[in-house]
Amino acid sequence: MTDPRPSPRAFRRLVIGCHGEAGSRSALEATVRLARTMESQLLGIFVEDAPLLEWSASPLTRQVGGGVRSGGPFTPETLAADFATAAAMMRERLARLAGGVGLTAGFRVARSSGSSLDFDGSEPGDLLVVVEPTDPMARLSYPFAGLLQTIAKASTPVLYMPHRVLQRRGPVVAIARRPDDPGQRLAAEVAATIGEDLLSVSASAQGEPGHPLSLPDVSRALSGVRERLLVLSRPALPADDPCLFAAIAAQRMVPTLVAGSRENGTSPA
C-alpha cells in the first residue's frame, strides 16, 4: 500500500515536548536519530506547568509544602527555579545528542498545562513527540498520566517514544480496524520517508469486526515481526482503555505514532 504522491519527508519538524520529569535518554536519542533519517528539523519545548505554578501560590501549599518538595519550601519562586534548572539540562542534552548526528536543535520554554499538547508556535508539518519518563512513578502520576489521556483524545498525530526503545531496521506496521482506517496513508508516507516496507495489520482479533484491540492481539499479530515503527489508528483503541497505545509501545519497544480521531474516524490531511 503506497501513496502515489511523492513524499520527500512525512513531517517537516519533530517537536519534542518536555513535561517536567526528565524523559528517557535512550528514547530522546532515538527521536533525534529518527529526525535525521526523516530529514526533519528538531525543536525541543520545555513546558512550565502553569496550573502547578498557580497551585504553588495558593494558601494550601503553605500547609503541605514541606512534604511536597524535598530540600525546601514549595513556592512559586522555588518551582520557577526548578523549572529553569530542568529546562537548561534538557536544552544541553538535546543539543548534545543532535550535534552527535549532525543536526541543530531549536529550543524554547512555553508555559502551559503539563498535560496539554497545545503549544504556541506549532506549524503545519510538525509532529509532536512525547518521550516517556524513565521513572515508573512519573509515568503513573501527574502530569504524565493526564498527558496520555490527552494523546488518546487528540486528533493530530503524536509520536510516543517508550523509555526503552529499540533502534533497528524493519517494516513500518500500521494497526487499524479496516483498510481505510486513519493512519494507513500516514503509515505509507512514513515508510516511504524512512525507506522501509509497510505492513498492515488488522486490529480485530482473528479478523472479527468490532472486537476491541488488546495487548495479546497485537502480540499474536506481530509474532515474528521485528518492526521499526508502529502507526496506530485512534479508532482502533478500546473505549475502556484508550491509553493502550502506551502499553503496546512499551511491550514492542518501538516508536508508536498515534494518528486519526476517535470522534470522526478520520486522520488529518
ROVEX-595616 format. One line per 4 residues: number of its first residue (from 0); for each residue x negated, y, z of C-alpha. Coordinates in steps of 0.25 Angstrom, whole numbers, padded with zeros to 4 digits. Last residue first. Example, Ala and Ser with C-alpha at 12.3 -4.5 7.8 and 13.67 -1.06 7.14 Angstrom:
2
1) -0055 -0004 0029  -0049 -0018 0031 $
***
This chain:
269
268) 0019 0062 0023  0023 0060 0037  0028 0046 0041  0042 0041 0040 $
264) 0051 0033 0050  0060 0044 0053  0059 0045 0069  0047 0035 0071 $
260) 0038 0044 0062  0026 0039 0054  0012 0036 0058  0003 0030 0069 $
256) -0011 0028 0064  -0018 0018 0073  -0033 0017 0074  -0038 0003 0077 $
252) -0039 -0005 0090  -0029 -0015 0086  -0024 -0016 0100  -0025 -0002 0104 $
248) -0019 0003 0091  -0007 -0006 0093  -0006 -0002 0107  -0006 0013 0103 $
244) 0004 0011 0091  0014 0005 0101  0017 0019 0106  0031 0018 0101 $
240) 0034 0007 0110  0049 0006 0113  0053 0011 0099  0043 0001 0092 $
236) 0033 0008 0083  0035 0004 0068  0042 0018 0065  0028 0024 0070 $
232) 0021 0018 0058  0007 0012 0062  -0005 0014 0054  -0017 0005 0059 $
228) -0032 0007 0056  -0044 -0001 0053  -0037 -0015 0053  -0043 -0028 0056 $
224) -0031 -0037 0053  -0032 -0052 0058  -0019 -0051 0065  -0013 -0037 0061 $
220) 0002 -0042 0060  0001 -0050 0073  -0006 -0039 0081  0004 -0029 0076 $
216) 0016 -0038 0080  0010 -0040 0093  0009 -0025 0096  0024 -0023 0093 $
212) 0032 -0017 0082  0047 -0018 0084  0054 -0027 0075  0064 -0019 0066 $
208) 0060 -0027 0053  0054 -0041 0056  0042 -0043 0048  0036 -0053 0057 $
204) 0035 -0042 0068  0038 -0029 0061  0027 -0018 0060  0024 -0023 0046 $
200) 0009 -0022 0042  0003 -0014 0030  -0012 -0016 0027  -0019 -0005 0020 $
196) -0034 -0007 0015  -0045 0003 0020  -0052 0015 0014  -0050 0025 0024 $
192) -0041 0034 0016  -0034 0023 0009  -0030 0016 0022  -0026 0030 0028 $
188) -0017 0033 0016  -0011 0019 0016  -0008 0020 0031  -0001 0033 0028 $
184) 0008 0027 0018  0012 0016 0027  0013 0025 0039  0028 0026 0039 $
180) 0036 0014 0036  0038 0011 0021  0032 -0004 0022  0041 -0006 0034 $
176) 0038 -0008 0049  0024 -0002 0049  0010 -0005 0052  0000 0000 0042 $
172) -0014 -0006 0043  -0026 0001 0038  -0036 -0010 0034  -0049 -0013 0039 $
168) -0063 -0007 0042  -0067 -0005 0057  -0067 0005 0068  -0060 -0002 0080 $
164) -0053 0007 0091  -0053 0006 0106  -0046 0019 0111  -0035 0018 0101 $
160) -0034 0029 0090  -0020 0033 0086  -0019 0040 0073  -0006 0049 0073 $
156) 0002 0051 0060  0013 0061 0062  0028 0058 0066  0025 0057 0081 $
152) 0033 0049 0091  0023 0037 0093  0011 0048 0094  0019 0056 0104 $
148) 0021 0043 0112  0006 0040 0112  0003 0054 0116  0012 0053 0128 $
144) 0004 0041 0133  -0009 0049 0130  -0005 0061 0139  -0003 0056 0149 $
140) -0005 0041 0153  -0007 0028 0147  -0018 0030 0137  -0026 0038 0148 $
136) -0025 0026 0157  -0031 0017 0147  -0043 0027 0146  -0049 0026 0132 $
132) -0039 0037 0126  -0033 0034 0113  -0037 0044 0102  -0025 0051 0095 $
128) -0027 0055 0081  -0019 0065 0073  -0020 0064 0058  -0020 0077 0051 $
124) -0016 0079 0036  -0007 0090 0039  -0012 0099 0050  -0013 0100 0065 $
120) -0017 0113 0070  -0009 0114 0083  -0008 0100 0089  0004 0091 0091 $
116) 0001 0077 0095  0006 0079 0109  0004 0070 0122  -0007 0080 0128 $
112) 0003 0091 0125  -0004 0103 0118  -0016 0112 0119  -0026 0110 0108 $
108) -0041 0110 0108  -0049 0109 0095  -0059 0100 0088  -0064 0098 0074 $
104) -0072 0086 0070  -0084 0086 0060  -0087 0073 0054  -0100 0066 0050 $
100) -0097 0053 0058  -0105 0056 0070  -0100 0070 0070  -0086 0066 0072 $
96) -0090 0058 0084  -0098 0069 0090  -0087 0080 0087  -0077 0071 0093 $
92) -0084 0069 0106  -0088 0084 0107  -0074 0088 0105  -0069 0078 0115 $
88) -0078 0082 0126  -0075 0097 0124  -0060 0093 0124  -0062 0085 0137 $
84) -0069 0097 0144  -0059 0107 0140  -0047 0099 0144  -0054 0096 0158 $
80) -0056 0112 0159  -0041 0114 0155  -0037 0104 0166  -0046 0111 0176 $
76) -0040 0124 0173  -0025 0120 0172  -0027 0113 0186  -0029 0099 0191 $
72) -0038 0101 0203  -0052 0094 0204  -0060 0082 0200  -0049 0072 0197 $
68) -0037 0077 0191  -0023 0073 0194  -0024 0069 0209  -0028 0083 0213 $
64) -0018 0090 0204  -0006 0083 0211  -0001 0095 0219  -0007 0107 0212 $
60) -0003 0099 0199  0011 0101 0203  0010 0116 0203  0009 0116 0188 $
56) -0004 0121 0181  -0009 0107 0178  0005 0104 0172  0003 0115 0161 $
52) -0011 0109 0157  -0005 0095 0157  0006 0100 0147  -0004 0107 0138 $
48) -0013 0095 0137  -0026 0101 0130  -0027 0093 0118  -0041 0091 0111 $
44) -0039 0091 0096  -0050 0084 0088  -0050 0086 0073  -0057 0078 0062 $
40) -0056 0079 0047  -0053 0067 0039  -0061 0059 0029  -0053 0047 0033 $
36) -0066 0039 0036  -0072 0051 0044  -0059 0052 0051  -0059 0038 0054 $
32) -0073 0039 0060  -0068 0050 0069  -0056 0043 0074  -0064 0030 0077 $
28) -0074 0039 0085  -0062 0044 0093  -0057 0030 0095  -0071 0026 0100 $
24) -0071 0038 0110  -0058 0034 0116  -0050 0047 0119  -0053 0056 0130 $
20) -0040 0060 0138  -0036 0074 0135  -0028 0072 0122  -0038 0073 0111 $
16) -0030 0073 0097  -0039 0069 0086  -0035 0076 0073  -0039 0068 0060 $
12) -0039 0077 0048  -0036 0076 0033  -0028 0063 0035  -0026 0052 0025 $
8) -0038 0055 0017  -0041 0054 0002  -0027 0050 -0001  -0024 0048 -0016 $
4) -0009 0046 -0018  -0005 0031 -0021  -0003 0027 -0006  -0007 0013 -0005 $
0) 0000 0000 0000 $
***
